[in-house]
Amino acid sequence: MLQERLINDTLLVSPRALTNNATVTANMDTKGGNYATIRVCMGSEVNTNAVGPTLVLSESDDTVVSNFATLDTESAVDLTDAREVLFGVDLRGRKRYLRIACSTATATNDHITVAVVGTLSDLENAPNGTTGVANQVVFI
């Protein structure tokens, strides 16, 4: 078994633009993994007076929104340059679901481009074939 196959990537939020007072969220089921990495990728601001988004990472035993408890908050992320914010979570002793939320301020003075990719690693079982790995897979 190739060690590289003991991970599973998921596109949690497809690339999109957020404007004033907008929020995008995604849940990640961590069942079968011992470590999760959530990468929030954001494009650089166009206007120099732009207000960056707030990122909130939460956890819960189920997907009921009101049951999620906050693990970390990153406020007014600086987007002078394109940026990736990485959350690493040791899943041992944690809840099953992680939730990432990206929210813009009431007046961002800009649009914010964001995408989120989640990776489960140290999996109990490796993926079987290419099912669930990606839309298009190339192994060399």
C-alpha distance (Angstrom), angle and dihedral (degrees) to the residues before:
residue distance angle dihedral
M1 . . .
L2 3.79 . .
Q3 3.81 111.2 .
E4 3.82 89.0 -139.5
R5 3.82 88.4 66.6
L6 3.81 91.2 62.1
I7 3.81 91.1 84.0
N8 3.77 133.0 74.2
D9 3.83 123.5 -156.4
T10 3.80 123.0 -158.0
L11 3.80 129.2 -172.8
L12 3.80 98.9 -132.5
V13 3.82 97.3 175.8
S14 3.79 120.5 18.9
P15 3.82 114.3 -137.9
R16 3.80 109.4 -75.6
A17 3.78 142.4 154.7
L18 3.80 120.3 -115.0
T19 3.79 123.0 -161.6
N20 3.82 132.8 -172.1
N21 3.80 117.6 -24.6
A22 3.82 95.8 -3.5
T23 3.80 130.0 142.7
V24 3.78 131.8 -166.5
T25 3.82 121.0 -171.0
A26 3.78 137.2 -177.9
N27 3.79 134.7 -175.9
M28 3.79 123.6 -142.1
D29 3.80 121.5 -157.2
T30 3.80 105.6 -143.6
K31 3.80 97.3 -172.4
G32 3.80 110.6 141.0
G33 3.80 96.5 18.1
N34 3.79 131.0 100.5
Y35 3.80 97.1 -163.9
A36 3.80 133.6 32.6
T37 3.76 129.8 -163.3
I38 3.79 119.8 -168.0
R39 3.80 115.9 -168.4
V40 3.80 117.6 -165.3
C41 3.81 108.7 -164.3
M42 3.80 117.9 -163.1
G43 3.79 132.8 -178.6
S44 3.79 121.5 -128.2
E45 3.80 120.7 -90.5
V46 3.78 119.5 -99.2
N47 3.82 96.6 -153.6
T48 3.80 120.6 54.4
N49 3.82 91.8 -138.1
A50 3.81 94.0 54.6
V51 3.81 119.6 134.9
G52 3.81 114.2 -133.8
P53 3.80 124.0 -130.8
T54 3.78 129.8 -97.7
L55 3.80 116.8 -120.4
V56 3.80 121.0 -156.9
L57 3.81 124.1 -172.5
S58 3.83 114.9 -164.2
E59 3.82 139.1 170.6
S60 3.80 136.5 -147.5
D61 3.81 142.3 165.4
D62 3.82 89.1 -123.4
T63 3.80 138.6 17.5
V64 3.82 97.4 -100.9
V65 3.82 103.8 127.8
S66 3.82 95.7 -139.5
N67 3.83 91.3 54.7
F68 3.82 95.9 62.5
A69 3.82 116.3 108.8
T70 3.81 119.3 -155.4
L71 3.80 117.1 -110.3
D72 3.81 98.1 175.5
T73 3.81 141.1 -5.4
E74 3.80 126.1 -158.6
S75 3.81 109.7 -168.1
A76 3.82 128.5 -158.1
V77 3.80 95.0 -4.5
D78 3.81 109.2 -149.6
L79 3.81 109.6 -115.4
T80 3.80 99.2 178.8
D81 3.81 83.1 124.6
A82 3.78 129.6 18.4
R83 3.77 108.0 -79.6
E84 3.76 143.6 -168.2
V85 3.80 119.5 -152.5
L86 3.79 112.3 -160.8
F87 3.79 124.4 -159.3
G88 3.81 115.7 -166.1
V89 3.80 116.2 -165.4
D90 3.81 126.9 -172.1
L91 3.80 99.5 -146.5
R92 3.80 97.5 -160.6
G93 3.81 106.4 116.7
R94 3.83 92.3 4.2
K95 3.78 132.0 120.4
R96 3.81 119.2 -90.3
Y97 3.82 100.2 -113.3
L98 3.78 130.2 55.2
R99 3.80 121.3 -163.8
I100 3.79 126.1 -161.4
A101 3.79 120.3 -163.5
C102 3.79 126.1 -172.9
S103 3.81 114.3 -167.6
T104 3.77 130.9 -179.8
A105 3.78 126.1 -145.4
T106 3.80 123.3 -103.1
A107 3.81 88.1 -101.9
T108 3.80 112.3 25.4
N109 3.84 94.5 165.2
D110 3.79 85.0 -144.6
H111 3.77 143.4 39.8
I112 3.80 118.0 -98.5
T113 3.79 121.7 -142.6
V114 3.80 113.4 -150.7
A115 3.81 140.1 171.3
V116 3.81 128.8 174.5
V117 3.81 128.6 -152.9
G118 3.80 123.0 -172.7
T119 3.79 124.2 -159.0
L120 3.79 126.4 -166.3
S121 3.78 114.2 -161.6
D122 3.78 139.7 177.6
L123 3.80 86.5 43.3
E124 3.78 122.0 -166.5
N125 3.81 88.8 -136.3
A126 3.79 128.6 23.3
P127 3.82 117.7 -123.9
N128 3.79 112.6 -89.0
G129 3.80 108.3 -121.4
T130 3.80 113.7 -44.3
T131 3.81 97.5 -45.0
G132 3.79 109.8 127.2
V133 3.81 93.6 5.0
A134 3.81 100.6 99.9
N135 3.79 144.1 -47.5
Q136 3.79 90.2 -96.6
V137 3.79 122.3 21.6
V138 3.80 130.2 -168.0
F139 3.81 118.9 179.6
I140 3.79 117.5 -175.9
